[in-house]
Amino acid sequence: MPNDGSIGLHRALGFEPVGLHRNVGFKLGAWHDVATLGLALRTPRPGDPAPAPPRDLPELLASGELSALLG
């Protein structure tokens, strides 16, 4: 940070700033801030059903669903 070209490109594509991590990147002999940008792939609409609650990994493994998804 700042990398105005990268920020401008991401903003032009619809990304928005969601966080800034101070002094976590080390490059060219100096510490740098790292920005996090996010893009909502889909905005929930009124009437959309609530997502299913998270499931425990042991439950998911026992169900066989994970194996089926992974082939």
C-alpha positions as CSV (number, residue, x, y, z in Angstrom):
1,M,0.0,0.0,0.0
2,P,-0.5,2.3,-1.5
3,N,-0.7,0.7,-4.9
4,D,-3.1,3.0,-6.7
5,G,-3.1,1.0,-9.9
6,S,-4.2,-2.2,-8.3
7,I,-6.8,-0.4,-6.1
8,G,-8.1,1.4,-9.2
9,L,-8.4,-1.8,-11.2
10,H,-10.2,-3.6,-8.4
11,R,-12.6,-0.7,-7.7
12,A,-13.4,-0.6,-11.4
13,L,-14.4,-4.2,-11.3
14,G,-16.7,-3.6,-8.3
15,F,-14.5,-4.6,-5.4
16,E,-14.7,-2.6,-2.2
17,P,-12.2,-2.2,0.6
18,V,-13.0,-4.5,3.5
19,G,-9.8,-4.3,5.6
20,L,-6.3,-3.1,6.0
21,H,-3.5,-5.1,7.7
22,R,-0.8,-2.8,9.0
23,N,2.9,-3.8,8.5
24,V,2.3,-7.4,7.6
25,G,4.1,-7.5,4.2
26,F,7.8,-7.3,3.8
27,K,9.1,-6.4,0.4
28,L,12.3,-4.6,-0.9
29,G,13.6,-4.2,2.7
30,A,10.6,-2.6,4.2
31,W,7.3,-3.5,5.9
32,H,4.1,-2.6,4.0
33,D,0.4,-2.5,4.7
34,V,-1.7,-5.0,2.8
35,A,-5.3,-4.1,1.8
36,T,-8.1,-6.6,1.5
37,L,-10.8,-6.0,-1.1
38,G,-14.0,-8.0,-1.5
39,L,-16.7,-8.5,-4.0
40,A,-20.2,-9.9,-3.2
41,L,-20.9,-12.5,-5.9
42,R,-24.6,-12.3,-5.2
43,T,-26.6,-9.9,-3.0
44,P,-29.4,-11.7,-1.0
45,R,-32.9,-10.6,-2.0
46,P,-36.0,-10.3,0.2
47,G,-37.6,-13.7,0.5
48,D,-34.5,-15.7,-0.1
49,P,-34.3,-18.7,2.2
50,A,-31.8,-18.6,5.0
51,P,-28.7,-20.7,4.3
52,A,-28.4,-24.1,6.1
53,P,-26.5,-23.9,9.4
54,P,-22.9,-25.0,9.3
55,R,-22.3,-28.7,9.9
56,D,-19.6,-30.4,12.0
57,L,-16.9,-32.1,10.0
58,P,-17.3,-35.5,11.6
59,E,-21.0,-35.4,10.7
60,L,-20.2,-34.4,7.1
61,L,-17.6,-37.1,6.8
62,A,-20.0,-39.8,8.2
63,S,-22.8,-38.8,5.8
64,G,-20.7,-39.6,2.7
65,E,-21.7,-36.3,1.1
66,L,-18.2,-35.0,1.1
67,S,-16.8,-38.1,-0.6
68,A,-19.6,-37.8,-3.3
69,L,-18.7,-34.2,-4.0
70,L,-15.0,-34.9,-4.3
71,G,-15.6,-37.9,-6.5
